[in-house]
Each structure stands twice: as structure tokens, then as C-alpha cells.
Amino acid sequence: MSITTQLFALFFVLCGSGAVAAFILPTRWNPISLAVFGTLTALVLLAAGGLLLLGDAEFHAELWPVLSLGVMTLAADRLSALFLFVAGLVFLPVAIFSGSYLVKYLCHYSLRYFNFLYFALFASIVLVLLAGDALSFLVSWEFVSIVSYLLVNFEYKREESSQAAFVMLAMSEAGTIAVAIAFLLVAVAAGSMEFGALRSAAPGLSATMAGAVFLLSFFGFAVKAGLVPVNSWLPLAHPVAPTNVSALLSAVIVNLGIYGIVRFNLDLVPATTSRPGLIVLVIGSVSALIGILYATVESEMKRLLAHSTIENMGIVAAGIGAAMIFLATGHQIVASIALIAATYHLANHSVYKALLFLGTGAVEAGAHTRDLDRLGGIARVMPWTSVFFLIGVMAIAALPPLNGFVSEWLTLQTVLRSVLLSSTPVKIVFAISGAMLALTAGLAVTCFVKVFAMGFLGLARSEGAANAAEVRIGMRTPLALLAAACILLGLLPTYVIPILDRSVMPLTHESATAALVPPFFSLAAQGQEAIPPKFLAEFHDLGAQVGEGLLPGRGLVVLHRGEEHNPVIFAMSTSYMFVALTGILALTFVVFRLATRGRTLARRAVWAGGLRRLWPGITYTATGFSNPVRVIFGAVLHPAAGEDSTEAVAQHFRTAITRDQVEAHIVDRLVLDPPVSGLRWLAAIVRRMHVGNVNAYAAYVLVALLLVLIIGAGIF
């Protein structure tokens, strides 16, 4: 039995032990029990995923035969290992956080029930990523959907929890049906449900069948990934779910949708034309833009982060779509770069979105509100939470040198490589998608400047914010771990890219490490990869060799080389950025201290337009900050404003006017509302038939019978 087999066996034993311990231990010990067993299972999964991803370890296990459908099998390759490792990277801090967070549910809801569902979800997610045949995949996928539904509906006494969970389950089931049909269509041609047989049968599918399989699989998996137009469940489920569950929804479960898209459409049934890739690219770009638009105008933190998840999954999908197009047109190296960018952004999103959701839970625990309009000033009383949250905000806003910048920059650079393509219409689609992604990046900065400035800085705008207190160390520690991961993933891209390259190379059949990370540190590798001496000398003069002999790896510069007339297509080094930024800040501090040397600092009352003090009620709020975006993109947001006035003496003078804006989501407005309105119109017509007259009902029966006879006569 291999070491990876032993680790996965230990993982499932620990999941089962954690679920059983929930019913054996006293209720008050359930939060600690989840933290302990959850931490152990996550560490074991990280070890197994790391061995598969970094080494040559393998995993394959046959379970049992199921009638004539074949043998259910579990297997792992480097692609599934990457998703397993990311899942473990998120579950670890979530488990630690849950040990303190779940205490609030004692005496209100059953934590035994929650612990059982938590470990059931963890195990089912891993089973999805280990599935080696369609049947195992679909069974595990269904378990994930059901357990997710139960966790979102954990606070079942709240009506909004039940409604949101039902919508999520209904959409998940619709997606599962589409995916199951796609698998069955390929399985019929293959004569087996094993993934190996599906790969072999894929080239024999007709163009029509391949197109149908792609559409079914893509939109079925897009439901879980939260892509437009099947993303309605995300903004509903996140605000009502427990915060640790929200972190798992956005940082792990949506990744399963991306895994399904990649596994099915790049591995099992790869596209042979550009059309599927164009669909994925356009859907991803539209999802990114729509997601960040709604996030920018939102003031409830968990709903804002849910819309941001749609945005980030859109960026990932855009990278996957670009990779599919480059593969179909014979540009394997650029396809590898695009897929590396997509998987890099997926890993980055998992880390900083988990940080922001857990940070939101800490803010709610300390200030008793998640509404940005009612927060403010908590950086003074919750300094550690604020620092960690700020790192997450900078990462998700793609500010250098943190991890979000690396993957978004690499995605945009890959989109610009559409100049290699010969088709003008495809180039136009790339240009439009690139413009949407660039606009998305700009709006993301606006959105998360609003989050931190309005939520953590300024004056407290509610009693809860004014009386906020720092959370316990059990809730701060996971924030610190995730913040450190954001920093490391940002500063060391030249070490992350080769690892990601190992996971995507079996799909593209080309390595992109040499194309992205020149071996500035290795003389032997330089000779093997034939870097021109003049090119090498120029970059050595710029400091690309700094660290040689001290650091492992190939260098600290991400660089894509071109031809002789264009030797550098793009280049970047967040490692050197960090050094430069640190030096600039240090120099600024020294200059400031020298300039103010010998001067005394006098504190005076702040002048506030003639007022003795600035009232929190007249300061900028999150809603006011985002109002320009709401006005500019009014055609997309399409808000409906209602007015509520308060009257003064004798009903002559208004003392206050409040306006609540009700925004109908563009997907609901354009995709869901028209068929619903049509069904209501038909229902209204049918309702008129219920006149309460027996003779009329008899006439209906007679007319129906005549129609059946006429249609039957026409057929036969």
C-alpha cells in the first residue's frame, strides 16, 4: 500500500471519527472537537495532495462493482492533486476558526448535527476530486449538493435560510442533471463509465454530439462555479449561511465547478474547435464584470463577497476559455500559460476569499453587524483583525506585490497574446473580453477601497461599531495564516508557477515553466535552454541574478520571451517590487523624520465646517461612496427607488426622507423574469376557465377529446 493510499485512508478515518465524536462528546465540546479533528484531516489532505503534486506519487483504488455500470474507482492525478491541496489549505484555517466561532450556536442549534455535516461535506468534496469514473463522480457530486444545502439551511428557524438553501439545491440539481446527461452521452459511445474509456471515445463523437456534450457539461458545472447566467444562488446563500460555511462555499465548493469544467472539457472530451473556448471566454468575462458591478454597490459584507466570488470565478473561466482557444489553434505554450494563470487565480481566490469571509465573521463577532453603512472606526479597537483584513482587501483588489496581482496580471497578459491567432472575429472577441476584464480590475479596486475605508476607518456609525472589541486568538490565528499565504503566493510566483505547470502539462502537453521563468539562477539550465548571452547579460545588469547561490529555483523574474525583434513580451517580479516598495516607504519615513526634526507636534480640535464635532450620521457611507458607480451603470443595475417620508408638525414640513433602492439582478431581469411572466400569463388565462359551471367543464372535456381524436387521426 503506497503512502498516498495510507494518507487518504487516514483522511476518511479521521472524517468518520470527527463525525462520530460529535455524538459521543458533550455538546459544549463540539466546537473544540471540530477544530481538532478538522485540523488533523486538513493536514493529512495537504500531505497527500502535496505528495501527488510535487512528487511522482500515485493513487488508484477500486471500490466495488455496481450492476452492469462497471467498477467504482478512485484515482488522483496532478490536476486533482492541485484542487485537493487548495481544499486542504482552506479547510485548515476554517477548522481552527470554527472552534471559537461555533460557540455562539450553543443552546440555539445542534452542533452535533453541524459537525456531522461538516465532515460529510469534507469527505464528499475529496471524493469528487478522487473520482475515477462517471458514476463515482456523480454520486459524490450529489452528496456535495445535499450536504451543502443542509449546511446553508443550518439556521432553519429563519425563513430566509430555508428559501436560499432551496434555491441553491434546485439550481444544483438542474446542473447535476445536465452533467449526468453529458456523461451518459459519452459513456454510451465509450461503452464504459471509466474516465479512461471516455477519453478514448471522445475523438469519435460527431460534431453535433460534441457540441451538445460541451453545452450540457459547461452550463451544468457553471451552476456550481457561480457563472452567469446560473449564479442566482450565490448572493442568496452566503448571507444566510454560517460564516465558516460561507468561506467553504466561496473558497472550495465553487472550485468544484471549475474542476468539472477543466476535467470534462480539457481532459475527457477536449474541444477541437475554437467555438467552445469562445463561449467560456465570453461567459467568464461577462460574469467577472457583472459580479464586480453588484459587489461595488452592495453594503452587506457577505453579499458583497458573494458577488465578488462571481467576479473571480469569471476571471478563472476567462483564462480557461483562452486556454481552450489556444489549444484548438495549435498554440500549446500560450495555452499552458493561460491555464496556469487560471489555476493560479483559483488558488489565490480561495486563500483571500477565505480570509475575507472569516474576517467578516470576526467583525460580526466584535461589532455585531456586517452592514458597512453601520460600521466604521473598528480599526482602532480591532487592530489585528483590521490588519489581516487589509491584506485580504489588497490581495483581492490585485494590488502588488500580493497574490491577486500576479494571477490577474498574468491573465490579462495571456489575453493580449491573441495577436498570435489568425481569425479576426476571434481577435475581436479577445479584445472585448480583455476590455471587460480590465474594467473589472478597476472596479475591484473601487469596491474594496470602499469595504476597508467605510468599514474599518473613520467614525463609528452604530453603537455596535463604537463598542466593538477584538476577537479571541482562536479567531485571529486562521486570519494570520491566510494573510501569510496571500503574501507568500504574491512574493514567490516563480516557485508557484512550476508547481502549477506540473498540474496542467498533461492537459496541454507542453511545459510553460521555461517560457515564464527564465533560469537566471542556473548556469547549466541556461546553456540547455539557449538563452542568448546578450539577453542574459542585460537582465543580469538589472539584477535578475540577485539571490543566485542563496535561493533555490530558477530566479525571481516572471518573463515571457519573444523573437529577436521583440525579445521581451512581458516581464514582472513581485519579489523585487516588494523590495522597492519597502525601500520607498523606509526612505519616505526617514525624510519625514529629518524634515520634522526639532519641531513639536500640537494637537487641536478638528475643524468640521463650523461644527464642534463631526457627527457619524453626516459622514460618508458605503452606499454614498458607491453611488457614482450606481449612476454610471444604472442601465445594468436598473434600481427601483421607493420613498418613505417622515412628517413634522401639522404635516407641513418633512424632517427626513429615506429612499430604499430595490435592485433586480440583471440575470433575473433578462433571463428568469420573462419565462416566469409568460407562465403567469398562461396561468391567468387558465384561471379564467374556472367559471364554476358544470356544463362548461363538460364542454372542456368534449373539446379535449375531439382534439385527441383529430391529432390521432393525423398521426396514424
C-alpha positions in Angstrom: 0.0 0.0 0.0 1.5 3.3 -1.1 2.0 6.3 1.2 -0.7 8.3 -0.6 -3.2 5.4 -0.2 -2.4 5.3 3.5 -2.9 9.1 3.8 -6.3 9.0 2.0 -7.4 6.1 4.2 -6.3 8.1 7.3 -8.2 11.1 6.0 -11.5 9.2 5.7 -11.0 7.6 9.1 -10.5 11.0 10.7 -13.6 12.4 8.9 -15.6 9.5 10.3 -14.0 9.9 13.7 -14.9 13.6 13.8 -18.5 12.8 12.8 -18.8 10.1 15.5 -17.1 12.2 18.2 -19.8 14.9 17.7 -22.4 12.4 19.1 -20.2 11.0 21.8 -18.7 14.1 23.4 -20.8 16.6 25.4 -22.4 19.4 23.3 -20.2 22.1 24.8 -17.1 20.3 23.4 -18.3 20.1 19.8 -16.6 23.3 18.7 -13.2 22.1 20.0 -13.8 18.7 18.6 -14.4 20.1 15.1 -11.3 22.3 15.4 -9.1 19.3 16.4 -10.4 16.7 14.0 -10.9 19.3 11.2 -7.3 20.5 11.6 -5.9 16.9 11.5 -7.9 15.9 8.4 -6.8 19.1 6.6 -3.2 18.5 7.5 -3.4 14.9 6.2 -5.1 16.1 3.0 -2.4 18.7 2.5 0.3 16.0 2.9 -1.5 13.7 0.4 -2.1 16.5 -2.1 1.5 17.8 -1.7 3.0 14.3 -2.4 0.8 13.9 -5.6 1.5 17.4 -6.8 5.2 17.8 -6.0 6.4 14.2 -6.4 5.8 11.2 -8.5 3.4 9.6 -6.1 0.2 7.9 -7.5 -3.1 6.9 -6.1 -5.6 4.4 -7.5 -8.2 2.3 -5.7 -11.0 0.1 -6.9 -14.1 0.1 -4.7 -16.9 -2.2 -5.8 -18.8 -3.1 -9.0 -22.3 -1.6 -9.5 -24.6 -3.9 -11.5 -23.6 -3.6 -15.2 -22.3 0.0 -14.8 -18.7 -1.0 -14.1 -16.5 -0.7 -11.1 -16.4 2.4 -9.0 -12.9 3.6 -8.7 -10.9 6.4 -7.0 -7.8 7.9 -8.6 -5.8 11.0 -8.4 -3.5 12.8 -10.9 -1.8 16.2 -10.6 -4.8 18.1 -11.6 -7.0 16.7 -8.9 -4.0 17.0 -6.5 -3.9 20.7 -7.1 -7.6 21.1 -6.1 -7.1 18.7 -3.2 -4.2 20.8 -1.9 -6.2 24.1 -2.2 -9.2 22.5 -0.4 -6.9 21.5 2.5 -5.4 24.9 2.5 -8.9 26.4 3.1 -10.3 23.7 5.4 -7.3 24.1 7.8 -8.0 27.7 8.9 -11.7 27.2 8.7 -11.5 24.4 11.2 -9.4 26.5 13.6 -11.8 29.4 13.2 -14.8 27.2 13.9 -13.5 26.2 17.3 -14.3 29.7 18.6 -17.0 30.8 16.1 -19.4 28.0 16.7 -19.8 28.7 20.4 -22.4 31.3 19.5 -24.7 28.5 18.3 -24.7 26.6 21.7 -28.2 26.4 23.1 -29.7 27.6 19.8 -28.9 24.9 17.2 -27.5 21.4 17.3 -23.7 21.5 16.9 -23.6 17.7 16.8 -25.7 18.0 13.6 -23.3 20.7 12.3 -20.1 18.7 13.0 -21.5 15.6 11.2 -22.4 17.7 8.2 -19.0 19.4 8.2 -17.1 16.2 8.0 -19.6 14.7 5.5 -19.0 17.8 3.2 -15.2 17.5 3.6 -15.3 13.8 2.7 -17.7 14.2 -0.3 -15.6 17.1 -1.7 -12.5 14.9 -1.6 -14.4 12.0 -3.2 -15.4 14.3 -6.1 -11.8 15.1 -6.7 -10.7 11.5 -6.5 -13.5 10.0 -8.7 -12.1 7.9 -11.5 -15.4 7.1 -13.3 -18.6 9.0 -14.1 -20.7 7.0 -11.6 -18.4 7.8 -8.6 -18.2 11.4 -9.7 -22.0 11.9 -9.9 -22.7 10.1 -6.6 -20.1 12.2 -4.8 -21.3 15.4 -6.6 -24.8 14.7 -5.4 -23.6 14.3 -1.8 -21.9 17.7 -2.0 -25.1 19.3 -3.2 -27.2 17.8 -0.5 -24.8 18.4 2.4 -24.2 22.0 1.2 -28.0 22.5 1.2 -28.3 21.3 4.8 -25.4 23.4 6.0 -26.7 26.6 4.3 -30.1 25.8 6.0 -28.4 25.2 9.4 -30.2 28.1 10.9 -33.5 26.6 9.8 -35.6 28.8 12.1 -35.0 31.7 9.8 -37.3 31.7 6.7 -34.7 33.3 4.5 -32.2 30.5 5.2 -34.7 27.9 4.0 -35.6 29.8 0.9 -32.0 30.5 -0.1 -31.0 26.9 0.6 -33.9 25.6 -1.5 -32.9 27.8 -4.5 -29.3 26.6 -4.2 -30.4 23.0 -4.1 -32.9 23.4 -7.0 -30.2 25.0 -9.2 -27.6 22.4 -8.2 -30.0 19.6 -9.1 -30.6 21.2 -12.5 -26.9 21.4 -13.1 -26.4 17.8 -11.9 -29.0 16.6 -14.4 -27.2 18.4 -17.3 -23.8 17.0 -16.2 -25.3 13.4 -15.9 -26.7 13.6 -19.4 -23.4 14.8 -20.8 -21.6 11.9 -19.1 -24.2 9.4 -20.3 -23.9 10.6 -23.9 -20.1 10.0 -23.9 -20.4 6.8 -21.9 -22.8 5.3 -24.5 -20.2 5.9 -27.2 -17.4 4.6 -25.0 -19.3 1.5 -23.7 -18.0 2.3 -20.2 -18.2 4.9 -17.5 -14.5 4.9 -16.6 -12.6 8.1 -17.4 -10.0 6.3 -19.4 -12.7 4.9 -21.7 -14.4 8.3 -22.0 -11.1 9.9 -23.2 -10.6 7.2 -25.8 -14.2 7.6 -27.1 -14.1 11.4 -27.3 -12.4 11.7 -30.7 -15.1 9.6 -32.3 -18.0 11.9 -31.3 -19.7 13.7 -34.1 -19.6 17.5 -34.2 -23.2 17.8 -33.2 -22.8 15.4 -30.3 -19.6 17.0 -29.1 -21.3 20.4 -29.2 -24.3 19.1 -27.2 -21.9 17.4 -24.6 -20.0 20.6 -24.2 -23.1 22.8 -23.6 -24.6 20.4 -21.1 -21.4 19.9 -19.2 -20.3 23.5 -19.2 -23.6 25.0 -18.0 -24.1 22.1 -15.6 -20.7 22.8 -13.9 -21.2 26.6 -14.3 -24.0 26.3 -11.7 -21.6 25.2 -9.0 -19.0 27.7 -10.2 -21.5 30.6 -10.0 -21.1 31.8 -13.5 -23.6 34.0 -15.3 -26.5 33.3 -16.0 -26.7 30.4 -13.4 -25.3 32.3 -10.5 -28.5 33.4 -8.6 -28.0 31.1 -5.7 -24.6 32.6 -4.6 -25.9 36.1 -3.3 -28.8 34.3 -1.6 -26.9 31.5 0.1 -23.9 33.4 1.5 -25.6 35.9 3.8 -27.8 33.3 5.5 -25.2 30.5 5.9 -22.9 30.4 9.0 -19.7 32.4 8.2 -17.4 29.3 8.2 -19.8 27.6 5.7 -19.8 30.8 3.6 -16.0 30.6 3.4 -16.2 27.0 2.2 -18.9 27.8 -0.4 -16.7 30.6 -1.9 -13.3 29.1 -1.4 -13.8 25.4 -2.0 -17.2 24.4 -3.4 -17.3 26.8 -6.3 -13.8 25.4 -7.2 -15.6 22.1 -7.9 -17.5 23.7 -10.7 -14.2 24.9 -12.2 -12.7 21.4 -11.7 -15.6 19.9 -13.6 -15.2 22.3 -16.5 -11.5 21.6 -16.8 -11.7 17.9 -16.2 -14.5 17.4 -18.7 -13.7 19.9 -21.4 -9.9 19.9 -21.4 -9.3 16.2 -20.3 -12.1 13.8 -21.0 -13.7 15.5 -24.1 -11.3 18.2 -25.2 -12.6 20.8 -27.7 -11.2 20.6 -31.2 -12.5 23.9 -32.4 -12.4 27.5 -31.1 -16.2 27.8 -30.6 -16.4 26.2 -27.1 -13.5 28.2 -25.9 -15.1 31.4 -27.1 -18.3 30.6 -25.2 -16.3 30.0 -22.0 -14.2 33.2 -22.5 -17.3 35.4 -23.1 -19.3 33.9 -20.2 -16.3 34.3 -17.9 -15.7 37.9 -18.9 -19.4 38.8 -18.5 -19.5 37.0 -15.2 -16.5 39.0 -13.9 -17.9 42.4 -14.9 -21.4 41.7 -13.6 -20.1 40.2 -10.4 -17.9 43.2 -9.5 -20.6 45.7 -10.5 -23.1 44.3 -8.0 -20.3 43.9 -5.4 -19.4 47.6 -5.7 -22.9 48.8 -4.9 -23.5 46.3 -2.1 -23.1 47.3 1.5 -23.8 44.0 3.3 -20.4 42.4 3.6 -21.2 38.7 3.0 -23.5 39.5 0.0 -20.7 41.8 -1.4 -18.2 39.0 -1.1 -20.6 36.6 -2.8 -20.9 38.9 -5.8 -17.1 39.1 -5.7 -16.9 35.3 -5.9 -18.9 35.5 -9.2 -16.3 38.0 -10.4 -13.3 35.9 -9.6 -14.8 32.7 -11.0 -15.4 34.7 -14.1 -11.8 35.6 -14.3 -10.8 32.0 -13.9 -13.3 30.9 -16.5 -11.9 33.5 -18.9 -8.5 32.1 -18.5 -9.8 28.6 -19.2 -11.6 29.8 -22.3 -8.4 31.4 -23.6 -6.5 28.2 -23.0 -9.2 26.2 -24.9 -8.9 28.5 -27.9 -5.1 28.5 -27.9 -5.1 24.7 -27.7 -7.6 24.4 -30.6 -5.5 26.6 -32.8 -2.2 24.9 -32.0 -0.6 27.3 -29.6 0.2 24.9 -26.8 2.7 27.0 -24.9 0.4 30.0 -24.6 -2.5 27.6 -23.7 -0.3 26.4 -20.8 0.3 29.9 -19.7 -3.4 30.7 -19.8 -4.2 27.6 -17.8 -1.5 28.4 -15.3 -3.0 31.9 -14.9 -6.5 30.4 -14.4 -5.4 27.9 -11.7 -3.1 30.4 -10.0 -6.1 32.8 -9.7 -8.3 30.0 -8.4 -5.8 29.2 -5.7 -5.3 32.9 -4.9 -9.1 33.4 -4.7 -9.5 30.5 -2.4 -7.0 32.0 0.0 -8.0 35.6 0.1 -11.7 34.9 -0.1 -11.5 32.6 2.9 -9.6 35.3 4.7 -12.2 37.9 3.9 -15.1 35.7 4.9 -13.5 34.7 8.2 -12.6 38.3 8.7 -16.2 39.3 8.2 -17.2 36.7 10.8 -14.7 38.2 13.2 -16.0 41.7 12.5 -19.6 40.5 13.1 -18.5 38.8 16.4 -16.8 42.0 17.5 -19.2 44.7 16.3 -22.4 42.7 15.9 -23.1 43.9 12.4 -22.0 43.2 8.8 -23.5 46.3 7.3 -20.8 48.7 6.0 -23.2 51.6 6.5 -23.3 50.9 10.2 -19.6 50.1 10.7 -16.7 52.4 10.8 -13.8 53.1 13.1 -13.2 49.5 14.2 -9.6 49.6 13.1 -8.9 51.3 16.5 -10.5 48.6 18.6 -9.9 45.6 16.4 -6.3 46.2 15.2 -5.2 42.6 14.4 -8.4 41.8 12.6 -8.1 45.0 10.6 -4.5 44.4 9.6 -5.3 40.8 8.4 -8.4 42.0 6.6 -6.5 44.8 4.9 -4.1 42.2 3.5 -7.0 40.3 2.1 -8.5 43.5 0.7 -5.2 44.4 -1.1 -4.9 40.9 -2.4 -8.4 40.7 -3.9 -8.0 44.2 -5.3 -5.0 42.9 -7.2 -2.6 45.4 -5.7 1.1 44.5 -6.0 3.0 42.7 -4.6 0.2 40.4 -3.2 -1.1 37.3 -4.9 -4.1 38.7 -6.6 -2.0 41.0 -8.7 0.2 38.1 -10.1 -2.7 36.0 -11.4 -4.8 38.8 -12.7 -1.8 40.4 -14.4 -0.9 37.1 -16.0 -4.5 36.5 -17.2 -4.6 39.9 -18.9 -1.2 39.3 -20.5 -2.4 36.0 -21.8 -5.5 37.6 -23.3 -3.2 40.0 -25.1 -1.5 37.1 -26.8 -4.5 36.8 -29.1 -2.2 38.5 -31.6 -0.9 35.0 -32.4 -4.3 34.0 -33.8 -5.2 34.3 -37.4 -9.0 34.7 -37.1 -10.1 38.4 -37.0 -13.5 37.6 -35.3 -11.7 35.7 -32.6 -9.3 38.5 -32.0 -12.3 40.9 -31.7 -13.8 38.7 -29.0 -10.5 38.6 -27.2 -10.2 42.4 -27.3 -13.8 42.9 -25.9 -13.1 40.3 -23.2 -9.8 42.0 -22.3 -11.6 45.3 -22.0 -14.2 43.8 -19.7 -11.5 42.2 -17.6 -9.6 45.5 -17.4 -12.8 47.3 -16.3 -13.4 44.6 -13.8 -9.9 45.1 -12.3 -10.5 48.9 -11.9 -13.9 48.4 -10.3 -12.5 45.8 -7.9 -10.1 48.5 -6.5 -13.1 50.8 -6.1 -15.1 48.1 -4.4 -12.6 47.1 -1.8 -11.4 50.6 -1.1 -15.0 51.1 -0.1 -15.0 48.0 2.1 -12.0 48.9 4.1 -12.4 52.7 4.2 -16.1 52.6 5.1 -16.0 49.6 7.4 -12.7 50.0 9.3 -11.8 53.7 9.1 -13.5 56.9 10.1 -16.1 57.2 12.8 -18.3 54.5 14.2 -21.8 54.8 12.7 -23.6 52.5 15.2 -23.5 51.5 18.8 -22.1 48.1 17.9 -19.2 49.6 16.0 -18.5 52.1 18.8 -18.4 49.3 21.4 -16.6 46.7 19.2 -13.9 44.5 20.8 -11.1 42.4 19.3 -11.9 38.7 18.9 -10.2 35.9 20.6 -6.9 34.4 19.4 -8.7 31.3 18.1 -10.4 33.5 15.5 -7.3 35.7 14.7 -4.9 32.8 14.2 -6.6 31.5 11.0 -6.7 35.1 9.7 -2.9 35.3 10.2 -2.3 32.0 8.4 -4.4 33.1 5.4 -2.8 36.5 5.3 0.7 34.9 5.3 -0.4 32.7 2.4 -1.5 35.8 0.4 1.9 37.3 0.9 3.9 34.2 0.0 1.8 33.4 -3.1 2.4 37.0 -4.2 6.1 37.3 -3.5 7.1 33.9 -4.8 5.4 33.4 -8.2 8.5 31.9 -9.7 8.2 29.0 -7.3 4.4 28.6 -7.7 4.3 28.6 -11.5 6.5 25.4 -11.9 4.1 23.6 -9.5 1.1 24.7 -11.4 2.8 23.8 -14.6 3.1 20.2 -13.4 -0.6 20.0 -12.9 -1.7 21.5 -16.3 1.0 20.0 -18.5 -0.9 16.7 -19.0 -3.8 18.7 -20.5 -1.8 21.0 -22.8 1.1 18.5 -23.5 3.6 21.4 -23.2 5.5 22.8 -20.3 5.3 26.6 -19.7 8.0 26.8 -17.0 10.8 27.7 -19.4 8.5 30.2 -21.2 7.6 32.0 -17.9 10.5 31.6 -15.5 13.9 32.0 -17.2 16.7 30.1 -15.4 18.6 33.2 -14.2 20.0 31.2 -11.2 21.2 28.1 -13.0 24.1 28.3 -15.5 23.6 24.7 -16.6 19.9 25.3 -17.4 20.8 28.5 -19.2 23.0 26.5 -21.5 20.3 23.9 -22.1 17.6 26.4 -22.9 19.9 28.5 -25.1 19.2 31.9 -23.7 21.2 34.4 -25.8 24.2 35.8 -23.9 23.3 39.4 -24.7 19.8 38.9 -23.5 21.1 37.2 -20.3 23.6 40.0 -19.7 21.1 42.8 -20.0 18.8 41.2 -17.3 21.7 40.4 -15.1 22.6 44.1 -15.2 19.1 44.8 -14.0 19.6 42.5 -11.0 17.8 39.3 -12.3 20.6 37.2 -10.8 20.2 38.7 -7.3 19.9 35.7 -4.9 21.9 33.3 -7.0 23.6 30.8 -4.8 21.3 31.6 -1.9 17.9 30.8 -3.2 16.7 27.6 -4.8 14.8 27.7 -8.1 15.4 29.4 -11.4 15.1 33.1 -10.5 12.7 35.8 -9.2 11.5 37.2 -12.5 8.4 36.1 -14.4 9.3 36.8 -18.1 7.9 35.6 -21.4 10.4 35.8 -24.2 9.6 36.6 -27.8 11.6 36.7 -31.0 14.7 38.6 -31.8 12.8 41.8 -32.8 10.7 41.6 -29.7 12.8 39.9 -27.0 10.5 40.5 -24.0 6.8 40.2 -24.4 6.0 40.8 -20.7 8.0 40.7 -17.5 7.3 41.2 -13.8 8.9 40.5 -10.4 6.8 40.9 -7.3 9.8 39.9 -5.3 11.7 43.0 -6.5 8.6 45.1 -6.2 8.4 44.2 -2.5 12.0 45.3 -2.0 11.5 48.5 -4.0 8.3 49.4 -2.1 9.9 48.7 1.2 12.8 50.9 0.3 10.5 53.7 -0.8 8.5 53.6 2.4 11.6 53.5 4.5 13.1 56.4 2.6 9.9 58.4 3.0 9.9 57.8 6.7 13.5 58.9 7.1 12.9 62.1 5.0 9.8 62.9 7.0 11.6 62.5 10.3 14.5 64.6 9.2 12.2 67.3 7.9 10.3 67.5 11.2 13.3 67.2 13.4 13.2 69.7 16.3 9.6 70.6 15.7 6.8 69.9 18.3 3.5 68.4 17.4 0.5 70.3 18.6 -2.9 68.7 18.7 -6.0 70.9 18.2 -9.7 70.3 17.7 -10.6 69.2 14.1 -12.4 71.9 12.1 -15.5 70.5 10.6 -17.3 73.1 8.6 -18.1 75.2 11.7 -19.3 72.2 13.7 -17.8 71.4 17.1 -17.5 67.8 16.1 -18.3 65.7 13.1 -21.3 63.5 13.6 -21.2 59.9 12.3 -24.6 60.5 10.7 -23.1 63.1 8.3 -20.0 61.2 7.3 -19.6 59.2 4.0 -21.2 55.8 4.0 -20.6 52.8 1.8 -23.8 53.5 -0.1 -22.8 57.1 -0.8 -19.3 56.0 -1.8 -20.6 53.6 -4.5 -23.4 55.9 -5.7 -21.4 57.2 -8.7 -21.0 53.6 -9.9 -24.7 53.0 -9.4 -25.5 56.1 -11.5 -23.0 55.3 -14.3 -24.1 51.7 -14.6 -27.8 52.4 -14.0 -28.7 50.6 -17.2 -27.2 47.4 -15.9 -28.2 47.7 -12.2 -31.7 49.2 -13.0 -32.6 50.1 -9.4 -36.2 50.9 -8.4 -36.3 53.5 -5.7 -39.1 53.8 -3.2 -39.7 56.9 -0.9 -40.6 56.9 2.8 -41.1 60.3 4.3 -41.4 61.4 8.0 -43.7 64.4 8.5 -43.3 67.2 11.2 -45.7 69.5 12.9 -49.1 69.9 11.2 -47.9 67.7 8.4 -46.3 70.6 6.6 -42.6 70.0 7.0 -40.6 66.9 6.3 -38.0 66.1 8.8 -36.5 63.2 7.0 -36.7 61.5 3.6 -35.4 57.9 3.2 -35.1 56.1 -0.1 -34.6 52.4 -0.3 -33.4 51.1 -3.7 -34.6 47.6 -4.7 -32.3 46.2 -7.4 -33.5 43.5 -9.7 -30.4 41.5 -10.7 -29.8 41.7 -14.5 -29.8 37.9 -14.8 -33.2 37.7 -13.1 -34.5 40.6 -15.2 -33.3 39.3 -18.6 -33.2 35.5 -18.2 -35.6 34.4 -15.4 -38.3 37.0 -15.3 -39.5 36.7 -19.0 -40.4 32.9 -18.7 -41.9 33.5 -15.3 -44.0 36.3 -16.6 -45.1 34.1 -19.5 -46.1 31.3 -17.2 -48.1 33.7 -15.1 -49.8 35.0 -18.2 -50.8 31.4 -19.2 -51.9 30.8 -15.6 -54.1 33.9 -15.7 -55.8 32.6 -19.0 -56.3 29.2 -17.5 -57.7 30.7 -14.3 -60.5 32.3 -16.4 -61.7 28.9 -17.4 -62.7 28.1 -13.8 -66.2 29.6 -14.0 -67.9 27.2 -11.6 -70.3 25.9 -14.3 -70.6 22.1 -14.8 -71.8 22.5 -18.4 -68.6 24.5 -19.2 -66.4 21.8 -17.7 -68.2 19.2 -19.7 -67.6 21.3 -22.8 -63.9 21.4 -22.0 -63.8 17.6 -21.8 -65.6 17.3 -25.1 -63.2 19.7 -26.9 -60.2 18.0 -25.4 -61.5 14.6 -26.6 -62.1 15.9 -30.1 -58.6 17.4 -30.3 -57.1 14.0 -29.3 -59.1 12.2 -31.9 -58.1 14.7 -34.6 -54.4 14.5 -33.7 -54.6 10.8 -33.5 -56.2 10.5 -36.9 -53.5 12.8 -38.4 -50.7 10.7 -36.9 -52.0 7.2 -37.9 
